[in-house]
């Protein structure tokens, strides 16, 4: 498992990159963090602190970067961001509550994510939205489950028709 200094390097590596390269670098960072979080969730008894530290660092220090990536024009970036958010929720009930309390489900651009996607059969942004919404349902917290089900449009993403 990576030590905390290397995880911190992942957070700061994007600072000096040129704009087109920054998008690719940020996507790689999101994928690396997602892989780390999925590894920590598979063995929560040993790595739960590491996973929670990553989630808290992302939520409290990099939420603007996450929103910028989520609502960017790049479908890969939006999908990568949503899968990272799903991995953050998967860390357990505490991280799911943190993500839910800091994520703006009322953002006017959120429904637009359901219309983004690839036509070549790859996992699209809509599927990542569904994965993100469902990750809250399996988080293991009944109060959070009720809160998410009450959010307007959050769980209905799975039942919207595909328009492309």
Buried (B, 14 or more C-beta within 10 A) or exposed (E): EBEEEEBEEBBEBBEEEEEEEBBBBBBBBBBBBBEBBBBBBEEBEEBBEBBBEBBBBBBEEBBEBBBEBBBBEBBBBBBBBBBBBBBBBBBBBBBBBBBBEEBEEEEEEBEEBBEBBBEEEEEBBBBBBBBBBBBBBEBEBEEBBEBBEEBEEBBEBEEBEEEE
